[in-house]
Amino acid sequence: MLFLSLFGALLAYALYIAGPFVHRRLTVLGVLRRYPAGSVYSGEVIAIPDTVHCEDVHYHAPSGTLFTACEDNAEIRFKWFPPLATFDDPELASRSQGSIHVVDPKTMKSRRLKFENFEGPFITHGIDVIPDPERPNGEAVYIFAVNHVPETQASGQKGPGARSQLEVFHHDIGSSSVKHLRSVWHPLIKTPNDIFAQSPTSIYVTNDHRHRYPGLMRTLEDFYPGAKWTEVVHIRLDSLAPADQSATAGVTGSIALAPIHNSNGLGHGRSDNEILIASCTSGVLHIGRVSSDDRSGNGNITLVDSIEFDHVVDNPSYFSDPYASSTTGNGDRSGVLETGLARAIDLSKTRQDPTAKDPVMVTYARPTAPGRWEKRVLLEDDGTRIRSGSAAVLVAIEPEKDKASRKAWLFVTGFVSQSMIAVKVDL
Ligand SMILES: *[C@@H]1O[C@H](CO)[C@@H](O)[C@H](O)[C@H]1NC(C)=O
């Protein structure tokens, strides 16, 4: 009897300790979320033509345009996408070239930019877009992009794995092309997911997994937040136009932040030195500080805050409200957006299924006091209108005179979504 009650007490204690952990895991992975037929987002949805499988999206405020990198072909991603451990067809991947698109939030049209000086395969993933500091008024931008090229064997055969690298492009706003400046490879860039460019020559890259191939260890890495096996890498480039054109020329790398769990999307925060770092399947967005961009700093990131979301978190974005102080508006609506799968638990089954749906959630978090964030779900869909949401940005709509209500266009992309969508939301 004494033994039994002791056992009961131990069990109760174990549940008391594990309960919140288990509950949080079930919530973030969406195990208890159900999407019966009919539970689609019911507001008006604009599907932007020719935006097939675009993982990331960035808003360039000076030109009022969006940039995204798309696979363009609906088949490739289901046969080759190293971030999801899909390595079926390296030959197909080696002949594939996705593209950078510019989307106009006024016309809701997408334009593919023509490549200059770039022939190679382009298997798209995270990007960053920053103003060219030498050109006034945001006239030109640098675009950094992850490229999951297949490795090449000595025999010339492609695969079986990837030799992922980064691409650096330059684009004059309004022009129809994007110029390739160089590729970047460093041994610390192993499973790159997203990029944060502090300047054209100082960049941060996340590795999303330590275990790139399917198996028990990768599953553990995906589901257990204690598996803090990834990092953010800092890369410094000596030149954007290396004389020998090689991807390794003048590239220095160091670990800027480690260990973190399943590091994923990166974003720019409220100031030039604030970096947003998603810990994907933990459902946590970390807010960090980067040191100044001169060679005096070591490139390391210091964490200053974190926000817990109720779903897995992919590419974060910060919405800087251009009407924050307008007299007709009602206060500052600036905030952080996080986008992710509403049922990440299903991804291992759906990742190679062109007909599956991956439900999506987009959450908007506004700071109410230091370290406090008020969260609201801006969009939830069962995967019919937008599948596998991985990034979202807000574009403010000018407030109506004398009205307190505020609206914005919410643009959402998904790594296996047929198109990027736009919906009007209340802020
Ligand atoms: C920078 O951060 C990495 C990873 O956390 C750490 O190993 C390294 O010692 C740090 N470097 C310095 C100079 O603080």
Ligand as a Chemical Component Dictionary entry (heavy atoms), coordinates in Angstrom:
data_LIG
# 
_chem_comp.id                   LIG 
_chem_comp.type                 NON-POLYMER 
_chem_comp.pdbx_formal_charge   0 
_chem_comp.three_letter_code    LIG 
# 
loop_
_chem_comp_atom.comp_id 
_chem_comp_atom.atom_id 
_chem_comp_atom.alt_atom_id 
_chem_comp_atom.type_symbol 
_chem_comp_atom.charge 
_chem_comp_atom.model_Cartn_x 
_chem_comp_atom.model_Cartn_y 
_chem_comp_atom.model_Cartn_z 
_chem_comp_atom.pdbx_ordinal 
LIG C1 C1 C 0 30.878 33.451 -30.398 1  
LIG O1 O1 O 0 29.829 32.512 -30.211 2  
LIG C2 C2 C 0 30.211 31.152 -30.363 3  
LIG C3 C3 C 0 28.955 30.306 -30.320 4  
LIG O2 O2 O 0 28.116 30.606 -29.258 5  
LIG C4 C4 C 0 31.220 30.791 -29.288 6  
LIG O3 O3 O 0 31.640 29.457 -29.454 7  
LIG C5 C5 C 0 32.420 31.735 -29.383 8  
LIG O4 O4 O 0 33.291 31.513 -28.336 9  
LIG C6 C6 C 0 31.967 33.200 -29.368 10 
LIG N1 N1 N 0 33.106 34.037 -29.664 11 
LIG C7 C7 C 0 33.492 35.037 -28.878 12 
LIG C8 C8 C 0 34.743 35.747 -29.300 13 
LIG O5 O5 O 0 32.858 35.384 -27.902 14 
# 
loop_
_chem_comp_bond.comp_id 
_chem_comp_bond.atom_id_1 
_chem_comp_bond.atom_id_2 
_chem_comp_bond.value_order 
_chem_comp_bond.pdbx_ordinal 
LIG C1 O1 SING 1  
LIG C1 C6 SING 2  
LIG O1 C2 SING 3  
LIG C2 C3 SING 4  
LIG C2 C4 SING 5  
LIG C3 O2 SING 6  
LIG C4 O3 SING 7  
LIG C4 C5 SING 8  
LIG C5 O4 SING 9  
LIG C5 C6 SING 10 
LIG C6 N1 SING 11 
LIG N1 C7 SING 12 
LIG C7 C8 SING 13 
LIG C7 O5 DOUB 14 
# 
